[in-house]
């Protein structure tokens, strides 16, 4: 079957093929992770290290005790684990595969152009789920307790993963347009720092300098952290859940087509 004949298939059949091929390629990515668990360990250990360092180094100074501080910072670390820690791997894996010619072979197959990209991100989602599960286990051992309900805790994890899914498209887009791995790493690291530390992760926004408050108030990661904090600890939610979903939708709608177009034009 050629790509042209695939394009003439009924819409339902094309969507079915997209889902099937995406999951098959996600399985390929997860197999690579199983052979090189360092990729998974990096995505899991980064937020764990942040959690341990912030709680035991700054907990007493910020909240008076590490026990109180972990209740504040843990929801933000969950968002970091599911939404930001995988930023590097998403774009980097794509960039390496494109350099090796793997995606050229995918382009020659009668599959949707979105399937290789979606498959890579679906594999990342599995890694995000593992990261969130590990974080909850370690957080519990360190003294964090959910102040709401099991359903709200599940919703917080799911919301963080949805947000991470949308952010992944940004790094996939960068991975498709940047030729050099070191340059890509520089861009992603800069974005990681800008998004993570311009938030209320470590301290309330009103304790930040004015210029940083301005950025934190519009930073989509701040909304995601507020939503997770409200769902996990019972603090006021406001419109944080809706804003997180809205930002996730906007980021996906903008960067998914850009990533697919950049991938299709890549030679």
C-alpha positions in Angstrom: 0.0 0.0 0.0 1.4 3.4 -1.0 1.0 6.6 1.0 -1.3 8.0 -1.8 -3.6 5.0 -1.5 -3.5 5.3 2.3 -4.7 8.9 2.0 -7.8 7.7 0.1 -8.9 5.4 2.9 -12.1 6.2 4.9 -11.5 8.6 7.8 -12.3 6.0 10.4 -9.8 3.6 8.9 -7.1 6.3 8.8 -7.7 7.1 12.4 -7.6 3.4 13.3 -4.3 3.1 11.5 -2.8 6.2 13.2 -3.7 4.8 16.6 -2.4 1.3 15.8 0.9 2.5 14.2 1.5 5.0 17.0 1.2 2.4 19.7 3.5 0.0 17.7 6.1 2.8 17.5 5.6 3.6 21.2 6.4 0.0 21.9 9.6 0.4 19.9 10.6 3.4 22.0 9.8 1.6 25.2 11.9 -1.4 24.1 14.8 1.0 23.5 14.3 2.4 27.1 14.3 -1.2 28.5 17.7 -1.7 26.8 19.0 1.7 28.0 17.3 2.3 31.4 19.4 5.4 31.9 16.9 7.4 29.9 14.1 6.4 32.4 16.4 6.9 35.4 17.2 10.4 34.3 13.6 11.4 34.0 12.7 9.8 37.4 15.8 10.8 39.4 15.8 14.5 38.4 12.6 15.3 40.2 13.5 13.0 43.1 16.8 14.9 43.6 14.9 18.2 43.5 12.5 16.9 46.1 15.2 15.7 48.5 17.3 18.8 48.1 14.6 21.3 48.5 12.9 19.6 51.4 16.0 18.9 53.5 18.1 22.0 52.5 15.4 24.7 52.4 12.4 23.2 54.3 13.3 24.6 57.7 14.1 28.1 56.3 11.0 28.4 54.2 8.3 26.6 56.3 9.9 26.0 59.7 10.2 22.3 59.2 10.7 19.8 56.4 7.4 18.1 57.3 5.5 21.2 56.6 7.5 22.1 53.5 7.0 18.8 51.8 3.3 19.4 51.9 3.9 22.6 49.9 6.5 21.6 47.4 5.5 18.0 46.6 2.6 18.9 44.2 5.0 21.1 42.2 7.6 18.3 42.1 4.8 16.0 40.7 4.3 18.5 37.8 8.0 18.6 37.3 8.3 14.8 37.1 5.4 14.4 34.6 5.6 17.7 32.8 9.2 18.9 32.6 11.7 16.2 33.5 11.1 14.4 30.2 11.6 17.5 28.0 15.2 16.5 27.2 14.5 12.9 26.2 11.5 13.7 23.9 13.4 16.0 21.5 16.7 14.3 21.9 15.4 10.8 21.0 13.7 12.2 17.9 16.8 14.2 16.9 19.1 11.1 17.2 16.7 8.9 15.2 16.4 11.5 12.5 20.2 11.7 12.2 20.5 7.9 12.0 18.0 7.8 9.2 15.4 5.9 11.2 12.7 8.4 10.4 13.5 8.3 6.7 12.5 4.7 6.8 9.3 5.6 8.6 8.5 8.2 5.9 8.7 5.5 3.3 6.0 3.5 5.0 2.3 3.9 4.4 1.7 5.4 7.8 0.5 8.8 8.9 3.3 11.3 9.3 2.1 12.0 12.8 2.5 8.3 13.9 6.3 8.3 14.6 6.0 11.5 16.6 2.9 10.5 18.5 4.4 7.1 19.2 7.5 8.7 20.7 5.4 10.9 22.9 3.1 8.1 24.0 6.2 6.2 25.2 7.2 9.3 27.1 3.7 9.3 28.7 4.4 5.8 30.0 7.7 7.1 31.5 5.8 10.0 33.1 3.4 7.6 34.7 6.3 5.7 36.2 7.9 8.9 37.4 4.7 10.0 39.1 4.3 6.6 40.8 7.9 6.7 42.0 7.5 10.3 43.3 4.3 9.4 45.2 6.1 6.4 46.8 9.2 8.5 47.8 7.0 11.4 48.9 5.1 9.2 51.2 8.3 7.8 52.7 9.5 11.4 53.3 6.2 12.3 55.1 3.9 13.7 52.4 0.2 13.0 53.0 -2.7 13.6 50.6 -5.0 16.1 52.3 -8.0 15.4 50.0 -8.9 12.0 48.6 -7.6 9.2 46.5 -9.6 10.4 43.5 -8.2 13.9 43.8 -4.7 12.5 44.0 -5.3 10.5 40.9 -6.7 13.6 39.2 -3.6 15.6 40.1 -1.3 12.9 38.6 -3.4 12.7 35.5 -3.5 16.5 35.0 0.3 16.6 35.4 0.7 13.9 32.7 -1.7 15.6 30.3 0.3 18.8 30.8 3.5 16.9 30.2 2.1 15.4 27.0 1.5 18.9 25.6 4.9 20.2 26.6 6.5 17.2 24.9 5.3 18.5 21.5 7.4 21.7 22.1 10.6 19.6 22.5 9.7 17.3 19.6 9.3 20.4 17.4 12.7 21.6 18.6 14.2 18.2 18.0 12.9 18.3 14.4 14.3 21.7 13.5 17.6 21.8 15.4 20.4 19.9 13.7 23.0 19.7 16.4 22.4 17.7 19.6 24.4 20.1 21.8 22.4 23.1 20.5 19.2 21.2 21.1 20.3 20.4 24.7 21.1 24.1 25.3 17.6 25.2 24.1 15.8 22.6 26.1 17.8 23.2 29.3 17.1 27.0 29.0 13.4 26.3 28.5 13.5 23.9 31.5 15.1 26.5 33.8 12.8 29.3 32.6 9.6 27.2 33.1 10.6 25.6 36.3 12.2 28.3 38.4 9.8 31.1 37.2 7.0 29.5 39.3 5.8 29.1 42.8 7.5 25.7 43.1 9.8 26.5 46.0 8.0 29.5 47.5 4.7 31.5 47.2 4.7 34.0 44.3 4.3 37.0 46.6 7.7 36.3 48.1 9.4 36.6 44.7 10.9 39.8 43.2 8.4 41.8 41.2 9.9 41.0 37.8 9.8 37.3 38.6 6.2 37.5 39.9 5.1 39.0 36.6 6.5 35.9 34.8 5.3 33.4 37.4 1.8 34.7 37.2 1.5 34.0 33.4 3.7 30.9 33.4 1.6 27.9 32.5 3.6 25.7 34.8 2.5 27.8 37.7 -1.1 27.0 36.9 -0.3 23.3 36.7 1.4 23.4 40.1 -1.5 25.4 41.7 -3.9 22.8 40.3 -1.9 19.9 41.6 -1.4 21.6 45.0 -5.2 22.2 45.3 -6.0 18.6 44.3 -3.5 17.1 46.7 -3.6 19.3 49.7 -7.0 21.0 49.6 -5.7 24.5 49.0 -8.0 26.8 47.0 -8.1 25.7 43.4 -9.6 28.8 41.8 -9.4 28.4 38.0 -6.0 26.6 38.0 -7.4 23.3 36.7 -9.2 25.0 33.8 -6.2 27.2 33.1 -3.9 24.1 33.0 -6.2 22.3 30.6 -6.5 25.4 28.5 -2.8 25.9 28.3 -2.3 22.2 27.5 -4.8 22.5 24.6 -3.1 25.7 23.3 0.4 24.2 23.4 -0.8 21.0 21.7 -2.8 22.8 19.0 0.1 25.1 18.2 3.1 22.8 18.4 1.7 19.4 17.2 1.1 20.7 13.7 4.5 22.6 13.7 6.3 19.4 14.8 4.6 17.3 12.1 5.4 19.9 9.4 9.0 20.3 10.5 9.4 16.5 10.5 7.7 16.2 7.0 10.1 18.8 5.6 13.2 17.3 7.2 15.7 15.9 4.7 
